[in-house]
């Protein structure tokens, strides 16, 4: 059981670090494209997910 907890903790730490590293570029990309493209992407995502 301890091994599972340690593995999940390591994965969480790695994911948190990656999120911090990619947040800035994600925000820059989001601001550099138009709202119409964001809306289109969101619509296509919803369609792909079957929502």
mmCIF entry with sequence, helices, sheets and N, C-alpha, C, O atoms, coordinates in Angstrom:
data_MODEL
# 
_entry.id   MODEL 
# 
_entity.id                         1 
_entity.type                       polymer 
_entity.pdbx_number_of_molecules   1 
# 
_entity_poly.entity_id                      1 
_entity_poly.type                           'polypeptide(L)' 
_entity_poly.nstd_linkage                   no 
_entity_poly.nstd_monomer                   no 
_entity_poly.pdbx_seq_one_letter_code       
;(UNK)(UNK)(UNK)(UNK)(UNK)(UNK)(UNK)(UNK)(UNK)(UNK)(UNK)(UNK)(UNK)(UNK)(UNK)(UNK)
(UNK)(UNK)(UNK)(UNK)(UNK)(UNK)(UNK)(UNK)(UNK)(UNK)(UNK)(UNK)(UNK)(UNK)(UNK)(UNK)
(UNK)(UNK)(UNK)(UNK)(UNK)(UNK)(UNK)(UNK)(UNK)(UNK)(UNK)(UNK)(UNK)(UNK)(UNK)(UNK)
(UNK)(UNK)(UNK)
;
_entity_poly.pdbx_seq_one_letter_code_can   XXXXXXXXXXXXXXXXXXXXXXXXXXXXXXXXXXXXXXXXXXXXXXXXXXX 
_entity_poly.pdbx_strand_id                 A 
# 
loop_
_entity_poly_seq.entity_id 
_entity_poly_seq.num 
_entity_poly_seq.mon_id 
_entity_poly_seq.hetero 
1 1  UNK n 
1 2  UNK n 
1 3  UNK n 
1 4  UNK n 
1 5  UNK n 
1 6  UNK n 
1 7  UNK n 
1 8  UNK n 
1 9  UNK n 
1 10 UNK n 
1 11 UNK n 
1 12 UNK n 
1 13 UNK n 
1 14 UNK n 
1 15 UNK n 
1 16 UNK n 
1 17 UNK n 
1 18 UNK n 
1 19 UNK n 
1 20 UNK n 
1 21 UNK n 
1 22 UNK n 
1 23 UNK n 
1 24 UNK n 
1 25 UNK n 
1 26 UNK n 
1 27 UNK n 
1 28 UNK n 
1 29 UNK n 
1 30 UNK n 
1 31 UNK n 
1 32 UNK n 
1 33 UNK n 
1 34 UNK n 
1 35 UNK n 
1 36 UNK n 
1 37 UNK n 
1 38 UNK n 
1 39 UNK n 
1 40 UNK n 
1 41 UNK n 
1 42 UNK n 
1 43 UNK n 
1 44 UNK n 
1 45 UNK n 
1 46 UNK n 
1 47 UNK n 
1 48 UNK n 
1 49 UNK n 
1 50 UNK n 
1 51 UNK n 
# 
_struct_asym.id          A 
_struct_asym.entity_id   1 
# 
loop_
_struct_conf.conf_type_id 
_struct_conf.id 
_struct_conf.pdbx_PDB_helix_id 
_struct_conf.beg_label_comp_id 
_struct_conf.beg_label_asym_id 
_struct_conf.beg_label_seq_id 
_struct_conf.pdbx_beg_PDB_ins_code 
_struct_conf.end_label_comp_id 
_struct_conf.end_label_asym_id 
_struct_conf.end_label_seq_id 
_struct_conf.pdbx_end_PDB_ins_code 
_struct_conf.beg_auth_comp_id 
_struct_conf.beg_auth_asym_id 
_struct_conf.beg_auth_seq_id 
_struct_conf.end_auth_comp_id 
_struct_conf.end_auth_asym_id 
_struct_conf.end_auth_seq_id 
_struct_conf.pdbx_PDB_helix_class 
_struct_conf.details 
_struct_conf.pdbx_PDB_helix_length 
HELX_P HELX_P1 AA1 UNK A 2  ? UNK A 32 ? UNK A 2  UNK A 32 1 ? 31 
HELX_P HELX_P2 AA2 UNK A 35 ? UNK A 49 ? UNK A 35 UNK A 49 1 ? 15 
# 
_struct_conf_type.id          HELX_P 
_struct_conf_type.criteria    ? 
_struct_conf_type.reference   ? 
# 
loop_
_atom_site.group_PDB 
_atom_site.id 
_atom_site.type_symbol 
_atom_site.label_atom_id 
_atom_site.label_alt_id 
_atom_site.label_comp_id 
_atom_site.label_asym_id 
_atom_site.label_entity_id 
_atom_site.label_seq_id 
_atom_site.pdbx_PDB_ins_code 
_atom_site.Cartn_x 
_atom_site.Cartn_y 
_atom_site.Cartn_z 
_atom_site.occupancy 
_atom_site.B_iso_or_equiv 
_atom_site.pdbx_formal_charge 
_atom_site.auth_seq_id 
_atom_site.auth_comp_id 
_atom_site.auth_asym_id 
_atom_site.auth_atom_id 
_atom_site.pdbx_PDB_model_num 
ATOM 1   N N  . UNK A 1 1  ? 0.824   -1.203 0.000   1.00 0.00 ? 1  UNK A N  1 
ATOM 2   C CA . UNK A 1 1  ? 0.000   0.000  0.000   1.00 0.00 ? 1  UNK A CA 1 
ATOM 3   C C  . UNK A 1 1  ? 0.868   1.267  0.000   1.00 0.00 ? 1  UNK A C  1 
ATOM 4   O O  . UNK A 1 1  ? 0.551   2.247  -0.673  1.00 0.00 ? 1  UNK A O  1 
ATOM 5   N N  . UNK A 1 2  ? 1.952   1.229  0.755   1.00 0.00 ? 2  UNK A N  1 
ATOM 6   C CA . UNK A 1 2  ? 2.845   2.380  0.832   1.00 0.00 ? 2  UNK A CA 1 
ATOM 7   C C  . UNK A 1 2  ? 3.459   2.690  -0.529  1.00 0.00 ? 2  UNK A C  1 
ATOM 8   O O  . UNK A 1 2  ? 3.639   3.855  -0.883  1.00 0.00 ? 2  UNK A O  1 
ATOM 9   N N  . UNK A 1 3  ? 3.778   1.649  -1.289  1.00 0.00 ? 3  UNK A N  1 
ATOM 10  C CA . UNK A 1 3  ? 4.375   1.851  -2.609  1.00 0.00 ? 3  UNK A CA 1 
ATOM 11  C C  . UNK A 1 3  ? 3.408   2.592  -3.530  1.00 0.00 ? 3  UNK A C  1 
ATOM 12  O O  . UNK A 1 3  ? 3.825   3.455  -4.302  1.00 0.00 ? 3  UNK A O  1 
ATOM 13  N N  . UNK A 1 4  ? 2.131   2.261  -3.453  1.00 0.00 ? 4  UNK A N  1 
ATOM 14  C CA . UNK A 1 4  ? 1.131   2.924  -4.294  1.00 0.00 ? 4  UNK A CA 1 
ATOM 15  C C  . UNK A 1 4  ? 1.037   4.400  -3.923  1.00 0.00 ? 4  UNK A C  1 
ATOM 16  O O  . UNK A 1 4  ? 0.993   5.264  -4.800  1.00 0.00 ? 4  UNK A O  1 
ATOM 17  N N  . UNK A 1 5  ? 1.006   4.684  -2.641  1.00 0.00 ? 5  UNK A N  1 
ATOM 18  C CA . UNK A 1 5  ? 0.920   6.073  -2.186  1.00 0.00 ? 5  UNK A CA 1 
ATOM 19  C C  . UNK A 1 5  ? 2.143   6.861  -2.640  1.00 0.00 ? 5  UNK A C  1 
ATOM 20  O O  . UNK A 1 5  ? 2.009   7.993  -3.105  1.00 0.00 ? 5  UNK A O  1 
ATOM 21  N N  . UNK A 1 6  ? 3.320   6.286  -2.514  1.00 0.00 ? 6  UNK A N  1 
ATOM 22  C CA . UNK A 1 6  ? 4.542   6.963  -2.951  1.00 0.00 ? 6  UNK A CA 1 
ATOM 23  C C  . UNK A 1 6  ? 4.529   7.223  -4.448  1.00 0.00 ? 6  UNK A C  1 
ATOM 24  O O  . UNK A 1 6  ? 4.945   8.291  -4.898  1.00 0.00 ? 6  UNK A O  1 
ATOM 25  N N  . UNK A 1 7  ? 4.056   6.254  -5.221  1.00 0.00 ? 7  UNK A N  1 
ATOM 26  C CA . UNK A 1 7  ? 3.989   6.421  -6.674  1.00 0.00 ? 7  UNK A CA 1 
ATOM 27  C C  . UNK A 1 7  ? 3.027   7.542  -7.049  1.00 0.00 ? 7  UNK A C  1 
ATOM 28  O O  . UNK A 1 7  ? 3.341   8.383  -7.891  1.00 0.00 ? 7  UNK A O  1 
ATOM 29  N N  . UNK A 1 8  ? 1.863   7.552  -6.424  1.00 0.00 ? 8  UNK A N  1 
ATOM 30  C CA . UNK A 1 8  ? 0.878   8.599  -6.714  1.00 0.00 ? 8  UNK A CA 1 
ATOM 31  C C  . UNK A 1 8  ? 1.415   9.964  -6.304  1.00 0.00 ? 8  UNK A C  1 
ATOM 32  O O  . UNK A 1 8  ? 1.211   10.946 -7.017  1.00 0.00 ? 8  UNK A O  1 
ATOM 33  N N  . UNK A 1 9  ? 2.087   10.039 -5.185  1.00 0.00 ? 9  UNK A N  1 
ATOM 34  C CA . UNK A 1 9  ? 2.667   11.297 -4.731  1.00 0.00 ? 9  UNK A CA 1 
ATOM 35  C C  . UNK A 1 9  ? 3.715   11.810 -5.713  1.00 0.00 ? 9  UNK A C  1 
ATOM 36  O O  . UNK A 1 9  ? 3.737   13.001 -6.023  1.00 0.00 ? 9  UNK A O  1 
ATOM 37  N N  . UNK A 1 10 ? 4.579   10.934 -6.204  1.00 0.00 ? 10 UNK A N  1 
ATOM 38  C CA . UNK A 1 10 ? 5.592   11.333 -7.187  1.00 0.00 ? 10 UNK A CA 1 
ATOM 39  C C  . UNK A 1 10 ? 4.936   11.844 -8.464  1.00 0.00 ? 10 UNK A C  1 
ATOM 40  O O  . UNK A 1 10 ? 5.356   12.851 -9.034  1.00 0.00 ? 10 UNK A O  1 
ATOM 41  N N  . UNK A 1 11 ? 3.903   11.135 -8.904  1.00 0.00 ? 11 UNK A N  1 
ATOM 42  C CA . UNK A 1 11 ? 3.215   11.548 -10.135 1.00 0.00 ? 11 UNK A CA 1 
ATOM 43  C C  . UNK A 1 11 ? 2.528   12.897 -9.942  1.00 0.00 ? 11 UNK A C  1 
ATOM 44  O O  . UNK A 1 11 ? 2.511   13.726 -10.852 1.00 0.00 ? 11 UNK A O  1 
ATOM 45  N N  . UNK A 1 12 ? 1.967   13.113 -8.767  1.00 0.00 ? 12 UNK A N  1 
ATOM 46  C CA . UNK A 1 12 ? 1.311   14.390 -8.475  1.00 0.00 ? 12 UNK A CA 1 
ATOM 47  C C  . UNK A 1 12 ? 2.327   15.528 -8.482  1.00 0.00 ? 12 UNK A C  1 
ATOM 48  O O  . UNK A 1 12 ? 2.071   16.588 -9.053  1.00 0.00 ? 12 UNK A O  1 
ATOM 49  N N  . UNK A 1 13 ? 3.469   15.314 -7.854  1.00 0.00 ? 13 UNK A N  1 
ATOM 50  C CA . UNK A 1 13 ? 4.514   16.340 -7.830  1.00 0.00 ? 13 UNK A CA 1 
ATOM 51  C C  . UNK A 1 13 ? 4.994   16.661 -9.238  1.00 0.00 ? 13 UNK A C  1 
ATOM 52  O O  . UNK A 1 13 ? 5.189   17.828 -9.578  1.00 0.00 ? 13 UNK A O  1 
ATOM 53  N N  . UNK A 1 14 ? 5.186   15.625 -10.062 1.00 0.00 ? 14 UNK A N  1 
ATOM 54  C CA . UNK A 1 14 ? 5.643   15.823 -11.436 1.00 0.00 ? 14 UNK A CA 1 
ATOM 55  C C  . UNK A 1 14 ? 4.589   16.581 -12.249 1.00 0.00 ? 14 UNK A C  1 
ATOM 56  O O  . UNK A 1 14 ? 4.923   17.477 -13.024 1.00 0.00 ? 14 UNK A O  1 
ATOM 57  N N  . UNK A 1 15 ? 3.326   16.221 -12.070 1.00 0.00 ? 15 UNK A N  1 
ATOM 58  C CA . UNK A 1 15 ? 2.255   16.897 -12.799 1.00 0.00 ? 15 UNK A CA 1 
ATOM 59  C C  . UNK A 1 15 ? 2.155   18.359 -12.378 1.00 0.00 ? 15 UNK A C  1 
ATOM 60  O O  . UNK A 1 15 ? 1.948   19.234 -13.219 1.00 0.00 ? 15 UNK A O  1 
ATOM 61  N N  . UNK A 1 16 ? 2.298   18.625 -11.096 1.00 0.00 ? 16 UNK A N  1 
ATOM 62  C CA . UNK A 1 16 ? 2.237   20.007 -10.607 1.00 0.00 ? 16 UNK A CA 1 
ATOM 63  C C  . UNK A 1 16 ? 3.367   20.843 -11.194 1.00 0.00 ? 16 UNK A C  1 
ATOM 64  O O  . UNK A 1 16 ? 3.155   21.986 -11.600 1.00 0.00 ? 16 UNK A O  1 
ATOM 65  N N  . UNK A 1 17 ? 4.565   20.272 -11.238 1.00 0.00 ? 17 UNK A N  1 
ATOM 66  C CA . UNK A 1 17 ? 5.711   20.984 -11.798 1.00 0.00 ? 17 UNK A CA 1 
ATOM 67  C C  . UNK A 1 17 ? 5.483   21.276 -13.284 1.00 0.00 ? 17 UNK A C  1 
ATOM 68  O O  . UNK A 1 17 ? 5.753   22.384 -13.747 1.00 0.00 ? 17 UNK A O  1 
ATOM 69  N N  . UNK A 1 18 ? 4.995   20.299 -14.018 1.00 0.00 ? 18 UNK A N  1 
ATOM 70  C CA . UNK A 1 18 ? 4.741   20.489 -15.449 1.00 0.00 ? 18 UNK A CA 1 
ATOM 71  C C  . UNK A 1 18 ? 3.659   21.536 -15.678 1.00 0.00 ? 18 UNK A C  1 
ATOM 72  O O  . UNK A 1 18 ? 3.747   22.329 -16.616 1.00 0.00 ? 18 UNK A O  1 
ATOM 73  N N  . UNK A 1 19 ? 2.648   21.541 -14.830 1.00 0.00 ? 19 UNK A N  1 
ATOM 74  C CA . UNK A 1 19 ? 1.591   22.540 -14.946 1.00 0.00 ? 19 UNK A CA 1 
ATOM 75  C C  . UNK A 1 19 ? 2.153   23.940 -14.769 1.00 0.00 ? 19 UNK A C  1 
ATOM 76  O O  . UNK A 1 19 ? 1.808   24.851 -15.522 1.00 0.00 ? 19 UNK A O  1 
ATOM 77  N N  . UNK A 1 20 ? 3.014   24.115 -13.780 1.00 0.00 ? 20 UNK A N  1 
ATOM 78  C CA . UNK A 1 20 ? 3.640   25.421 -13.555 1.00 0.00 ? 20 UNK A CA 1 
ATOM 79  C C  . UNK A 1 20 ? 4.467   25.848 -14.764 1.00 0.00 ? 20 UNK A C  1 
ATOM 80  O O  . UNK A 1 20 ? 4.453   27.018 -15.147 1.00 0.00 ? 20 UNK A O  1 
ATOM 81  N N  . UNK A 1 21 ? 5.187   24.899 -15.365 1.00 0.00 ? 21 UNK A N  1 
ATOM 82  C CA . UNK A 1 21 ? 6.058   25.220 -16.496 1.00 0.00 ? 21 UNK A CA 1 
ATOM 83  C C  . UNK A 1 21 ? 5.283   25.559 -17.759 1.00 0.00 ? 21 UNK A C  1 
ATOM 84  O O  . UNK A 1 21 ? 5.762   26.341 -18.580 1.00 0.00 ? 21 UNK A O  1 
ATOM 85  N N  . UNK A 1 22 ? 4.111   24.996 -17.929 1.00 0.00 ? 22 UNK A N  1 
ATOM 86  C CA . UNK A 1 22 ? 3.359   25.217 -19.160 1.00 0.00 ? 22 UNK A CA 1 
ATOM 87  C C  . UNK A 1 22 ? 2.274   26.282 -19.039 1.00 0.00 ? 22 UNK A C  1 
ATOM 88  O O  . UNK A 1 22 ? 1.679   26.670 -20.044 1.00 0.00 ? 22 UNK A O  1 
ATOM 89  N N  . UNK A 1 23 ? 2.012   26.754 -17.837 1.00 0.00 ? 23 UNK A N  1 
ATOM 90  C CA . UNK A 1 23 ? 0.931   27.720 -17.648 1.00 0.00 ? 23 UNK A CA 1 
ATOM 91  C C  . UNK A 1 23 ? 1.184   29.020 -18.409 1.00 0.00 ? 23 UNK A C  1 
ATOM 92  O O  . UNK A 1 23 ? 0.284   29.530 -19.077 1.00 0.00 ? 23 UNK A O  1 
ATOM 93  N N  . UNK A 1 24 ? 2.400   29.560 -18.313 1.00 0.00 ? 24 UNK A N  1 
ATOM 94  C CA . UNK A 1 24 ? 2.714   30.808 -19.004 1.00 0.00 ? 24 UNK A CA 1 
ATOM 95  C C  . UNK A 1 24 ? 2.549   30.709 -20.513 1.00 0.00 ? 24 UNK A C  1 
ATOM 96  O O  . UNK A 1 24 ? 1.844   31.526 -21.106 1.00 0.00 ? 24 UNK A O  1 
ATOM 97  N N  . UNK A 1 25 ? 3.190   29.719 -21.153 1.00 0.00 ? 25 UNK A N  1 
ATOM 98  C CA . UNK A 1 25 ? 3.012   29.588 -22.600 1.00 0.00 ? 25 UNK A CA 1 
ATOM 99  C C  . UNK A 1 25 ? 1.553   29.342 -23.004 1.00 0.00 ? 25 UNK A C  1 
ATOM 100 O O  . UNK A 1 25 ? 1.112   29.827 -24.046 1.00 0.00 ? 25 UNK A O  1 
ATOM 101 N N  . UNK A 1 26 ? 0.807   28.597 -22.195 1.00 0.00 ? 26 UNK A N  1 
ATOM 102 C CA . UNK A 1 26 ? -0.612  28.351 -22.497 1.00 0.00 ? 26 UNK A CA 1 
ATOM 103 C C  . UNK A 1 26 ? -1.389  29.663 -22.500 1.00 0.00 ? 26 UNK A C  1 
ATOM 104 O O  . UNK A 1 26 ? -2.206  29.907 -23.388 1.00 0.00 ? 26 UNK A O  1 
ATOM 105 N N  . UNK A 1 27 ? -1.134  30.492 -21.516 1.00 0.00 ? 27 UNK A N  1 
ATOM 106 C CA . UNK A 1 27 ? -1.832  31.777 -21.443 1.00 0.00 ? 27 UNK A CA 1 
ATOM 107 C C  . UNK A 1 27 ? -1.455  32.650 -22.633 1.00 0.00 ? 27 UNK A C  1 
ATOM 108 O O  . UNK A 1 27 ? -2.314  33.315 -23.210 1.00 0.00 ? 27 UNK A O  1 
ATOM 109 N N  . UNK A 1 28 ? -0.176  32.653 -23.005 1.00 0.00 ? 28 UNK A N  1 
ATOM 110 C CA . UNK A 1 28 ? 0.263   33.438 -24.165 1.00 0.00 ? 28 UNK A CA 1 
ATOM 111 C C  . UNK A 1 28 ? -0.422  32.977 -25.445 1.00 0.00 ? 28 UNK A C  1 
ATOM 112 O O  . UNK A 1 28 ? -0.888  33.796 -26.236 1.00 0.00 ? 28 UNK A O  1 
ATOM 113 N N  . UNK A 1 29 ? -0.480  31.681 -25.642 1.00 0.00 ? 29 UNK A N  1 
ATOM 114 C CA . UNK A 1 29 ? -1.140  31.143 -26.838 1.00 0.00 ? 29 UNK A CA 1 
ATOM 115 C C  . UNK A 1 29 ? -2.616  31.506 -26.838 1.00 0.00 ? 29 UNK A C  1 
ATOM 116 O O  . UNK A 1 29 ? -3.162  31.919 -27.862 1.00 0.00 ? 29 UNK A O  1 
ATOM 117 N N  . UNK A 1 30 ? -3.258  31.352 -25.688 1.00 0.00 ? 30 UNK A N  1 
ATOM 118 C CA . UNK A 1 30 ? -4.684  31.655 -25.592 1.00 0.00 ? 30 UNK A CA 1 
ATOM 119 C C  . UNK A 1 30 ? -4.959  33.116 -25.938 1.00 0.00 ? 30 UNK A C  1 
ATOM 120 O O  . UNK A 1 30 ? -5.944  33.415 -26.613 1.00 0.00 ? 30 UNK A O  1 
ATOM 121 N N  . UNK A 1 31 ? -4.106  34.024 -25.488 1.00 0.00 ? 31 UNK A N  1 
ATOM 122 C CA . UNK A 1 31 ? -4.313  35.440 -25.761 1.00 0.00 ? 31 UNK A CA 1 
ATOM 123 C C  . UNK A 1 31 ? -3.937  35.823 -27.189 1.00 0.00 ? 31 UNK A C  1 
ATOM 124 O O  . UNK A 1 31 ? -4.386  36.851 -27.695 1.00 0.00 ? 31 UNK A O  1 
ATOM 125 N N  . UNK A 1 32 ? -3.119  35.001 -27.839 1.00 0.00 ? 32 UNK A N  1 
ATOM 126 C CA . UNK A 1 32 ? -2.668  35.362 -29.181 1.00 0.00 ? 32 UNK A CA 1 
ATOM 127 C C  . UNK A 1 32 ? -3.635  34.914 -30.276 1.00 0.00 ? 32 UNK A C  1 
ATOM 128 O O  . UNK A 1 32 ? -3.533  35.374 -31.414 1.00 0.00 ? 32 UNK A O  1 
ATOM 129 N N  . UNK A 1 33 ? -4.564  34.031 -29.948 1.00 0.00 ? 33 UNK A N  1 
ATOM 130 C CA . UNK A 1 33 ? -5.529  33.596 -30.965 1.00 0.00 ? 33 UNK A CA 1 
ATOM 131 C C  . UNK A 1 33 ? -6.873  34.252 -30.694 1.00 0.00 ? 33 UNK A C  1 
ATOM 132 O O  . UNK A 1 33 ? -7.147  34.695 -29.579 1.00 0.00 ? 33 UNK A O  1 
ATOM 133 N N  . UNK A 1 34 ? -7.690  34.310 -31.701 1.00 0.00 ? 34 UNK A N  1 
ATOM 134 C CA . UNK A 1 34 ? -8.979  34.970 -31.577 1.00 0.00 ? 34 UNK A CA 1 
ATOM 135 C C  . UNK A 1 34 ? -10.008 34.130 -30.832 1.00 0.00 ? 34 UNK A C  1 
ATOM 136 O O  . UNK A 1 34 ? -9.891  32.909 -30.727 1.00 0.00 ? 34 UNK A O  1 
ATOM 137 N N  . UNK A 1 35 ? -11.010 34.818 -30.324 1.00 0.00 ? 35 UNK A N  1 
ATOM 138 C CA . UNK A 1 35 ? -12.086 34.144 -29.608 1.00 0.00 ? 35 UNK A CA 1 
ATOM 139 C C  . UNK A 1 35 ? -12.837 33.151 -30.493 1.00 0.00 ? 35 UNK A C  1 
ATOM 140 O O  . UNK A 1 35 ? -13.334 32.134 -30.009 1.00 0.00 ? 35 UNK A O  1 
ATOM 141 N N  . UNK A 1 36 ? -12.918 33.450 -31.794 1.00 0.00 ? 36 UNK A N  1 
ATOM 142 C CA . UNK A 1 36 ? -13.621 32.533 -32.698 1.00 0.00 ? 36 UNK A CA 1 
ATOM 143 C C  . UNK A 1 36 ? -12.904 31.184 -32.781 1.00 0.00 ? 36 UNK A C  1 
ATOM 144 O O  . UNK A 1 36 ? -13.555 30.142 -32.851 1.00 0.00 ? 36 UNK A O  1 
ATOM 145 N N  . UNK A 1 37 ? -11.581 31.196 -32.773 1.00 0.00 ? 37 UNK A N  1 
ATOM 146 C CA . UNK A 1 37 ? -10.828 29.943 -32.818 1.00 0.00 ? 37 UNK A CA 1 
ATOM 147 C C  . UNK A 1 37 ? -10.956 29.183 -31.499 1.00 0.00 ? 37 UNK A C  1 
ATOM 148 O O  . UNK A 1 37 ? -11.033 27.955 -31.492 1.00 0.00 ? 37 UNK A O  1 
ATOM 149 N N  . UNK A 1 38 ? -10.978 29.908 -30.394 1.00 0.00 ? 38 UNK A N  1 
ATOM 150 C CA . UNK A 1 38 ? -11.150 29.268 -29.089 1.00 0.00 ? 38 UNK A CA 1 
ATOM 151 C C  . UNK A 1 38 ? -12.535 28.614 -29.030 1.00 0.00 ? 38 UNK A C  1 
ATOM 152 O O  . UNK A 1 38 ? -12.669 27.478 -28.576 1.00 0.00 ? 38 UNK A O  1 
ATOM 153 N N  . UNK A 1 39 ? -13.546 29.323 -29.483 1.00 0.00 ? 39 UNK A N  1 
ATOM 154 C CA . UNK A 1 39 ? -14.908 28.802 -29.485 1.00 0.00 ? 39 UNK A CA 1 
ATOM 155 C C  . UNK A 1 39 ? -15.009 27.568 -30.382 1.00 0.00 ? 39 UNK A C  1 
ATOM 156 O O  . UNK A 1 39 ? -15.645 26.579 -30.018 1.00 0.00 ? 39 UNK A O  1 
ATOM 157 N N  . UNK A 1 40 ? -14.377 27.632 -31.558 1.00 0.00 ? 40 UNK A N  1 
ATOM 158 C CA . UNK A 1 40 ? -14.397 26.499 -32.483 1.00 0.00 ? 40 UNK A CA 1 
ATOM 159 C C  . UNK A 1 40 ? -13.721 25.288 -31.846 1.00 0.00 ? 40 UNK A C  1 
ATOM 160 O O  . UNK A 1 40 ? -14.235 24.173 -31.928 1.00 0.00 ? 40 UNK A O  1 
ATOM 161 N N  . UNK A 1 41 ? -12.574 25.505 -31.213 1.00 0.00 ? 41 UNK A N  1 
ATOM 162 C CA . UNK A 1 41 ? -11.861 24.408 -30.564 1.00 0.00 ? 41 UNK A CA 1 
ATOM 163 C C  . UNK A 1 41 ? -12.719 23.799 -29.460 1.00 0.00 ? 41 UNK A C  1 
ATOM 164 O O  . UNK A 1 41 ? -12.787 22.577 -29.328 1.00 0.00 ? 41 UNK A O  1 
ATOM 165 N N  . UNK A 1 42 ? -13.374 24.649 -28.668 1.00 0.00 ? 42 UNK A N  1 
ATOM 166 C CA . UNK A 1 42 ? -14.231 24.160 -27.587 1.00 0.00 ? 42 UNK A CA 1 
ATOM 167 C C  . UNK A 1 42 ? -15.398 23.344 -28.133 1.00 0.00 ? 42 UNK A C  1 
ATOM 168 O O  . UNK A 1 42 ? -15.756 22.308 -27.573 1.00 0.00 ? 42 UNK A O  1 
ATOM 169 N N  . UNK A 1 43 ? -15.986 23.816 -29.227 1.00 0.00 ? 43 UNK A N  1 
ATOM 170 C CA . UNK A 1 43 ? -17.090 23.080 -29.858 1.00 0.00 ? 43 UNK A CA 1 
ATOM 171 C C  . UNK A 1 43 ? -16.620 21.722 -30.368 1.00 0.00 ? 43 UNK A C  1 
ATOM 172 O O  . UNK A 1 43 ? -17.298 20.712 -30.178 1.00 0.00 ? 43 UNK A O  1 
ATOM 173 N N  . UNK A 1 44 ? -15.456 21.702 -31.018 1.00 0.00 ? 44 UNK A N  1 
ATOM 174 C CA . UNK A 1 44 ? -14.922 20.439 -31.540 1.00 0.00 ? 44 UNK A CA 1 
ATOM 175 C C  . UNK A 1 44 ? -14.559 19.487 -30.412 1.00 0.00 ? 44 UNK A C  1 
ATOM 176 O O  . UNK A 1 44 ? -14.746 18.276 -30.532 1.00 0.00 ? 44 UNK A O  1 
ATOM 177 N N  . UNK A 1 45 ? -14.043 20.025 -29.324 1.00 0.00 ? 45 UNK A N  1 
ATOM 178 C CA . UNK A 1 45 ? -13.717 19.194 -28.161 1.00 0.00 ? 45 UNK A CA 1 
ATOM 179 C C  . UNK A 1 45 ? -14.981 18.559 -27.590 1.00 0.00 ? 45 UNK A C  1 
ATOM 180 O O  . UNK A 1 45 ? -15.010 17.367 -27.286 1.00 0.00 ? 45 UNK A O  1 
ATOM 181 N N  . UNK A 1 46 ? -16.027 19.376 -27.449 1.00 0.00 ? 46 UNK A N  1 
ATOM 182 C CA . UNK A 1 46 ? -17.290 18.862 -26.923 1.00 0.00 ? 46 UNK A CA 1 
ATOM 183 C C  . UNK A 1 46 ? -17.863 17.785 -27.822 1.00 0.00 ? 46 UNK A C  1 
ATOM 184 O O  . UNK A 1 46 ? -18.379 16.776 -27.341 1.00 0.00 ? 46 UNK A O  1 
ATOM 185 N N  . UNK A 1 47 ? -17.775 17.995 -29.123 1.00 0.00 ? 47 UNK A N  1 
ATOM 186 C CA . UNK A 1 47 ? -18.270 17.011 -30.082 1.00 0.00 ? 47 UNK A CA 1 
ATOM 187 C C  . UNK A 1 47 ? -17.481 15.704 -29.966 1.00 0.00 ? 47 UNK A C  1 
ATOM 188 O O  . UNK A 1 47 ? -18.063 14.619 -29.992 1.00 0.00 ? 47 UNK A O  1 
ATOM 189 N N  . UNK A 1 48 ? -16.169 15.811 -29.840 1.00 0.00 ? 48 UNK A N  1 
ATOM 190 C CA . UNK A 1 48 ? -15.323 14.621 -29.724 1.00 0.00 ? 48 UNK A CA 1 
ATOM 191 C C  . UNK A 1 48 ? -15.613 13.853 -28.443 1.00 0.00 ? 48 UNK A C  1 
ATOM 192 O O  . UNK A 1 48 ? -15.528 12.626 -28.412 1.00 0.00 ? 48 UNK A O  1 
ATOM 193 N N  . UNK A 1 49 ? -15.957 14.585 -27.384 1.00 0.00 ? 49 UNK A N  1 
ATOM 194 C CA . UNK A 1 49 ? -16.260 13.949 -26.108 1.00 0.00 ? 49 UNK A CA 1 
ATOM 195 C C  . UNK A 1 49 ? -17.698 13.448 -26.034 1.00 0.00 ? 49 UNK A C  1 
ATOM 196 O O  . UNK A 1 49 ? -18.085 12.770 -25.082 1.00 0.00 ? 49 UNK A O  1 
ATOM 197 N N  . UNK A 1 50 ? -18.483 13.792 -27.054 1.00 0.00 ? 50 UNK A N  1 
ATOM 198 C CA . UNK A 1 50 ? -19.875 13.364 -27.098 1.00 0.00 ? 50 UNK A CA 1 
ATOM 199 C C  . UNK A 1 50 ? -20.773 14.140 -26.164 1.00 0.00 ? 50 UNK A C  1 
ATOM 200 O O  . UNK A 1 50 ? -21.774 13.616 -25.674 1.00 0.00 ? 50 UNK A O  1 
ATOM 201 N N  . UNK A 1 51 ? -20.416 15.396 -25.916 1.00 0.00 ? 51 UNK A N  1 
ATOM 202 C CA . UNK A 1 51 ? -21.224 16.228 -25.001 1.00 0.00 ? 51 UNK A CA 1 
ATOM 203 C C  . UNK A 1 51 ? -22.304 16.975 -25.731 1.00 0.00 ? 51 UNK A C  1 
ATOM 204 O O  . UNK A 1 51 ? -23.068 17.715 -25.112 1.00 0.00 ? 51 UNK A O  1 
# 
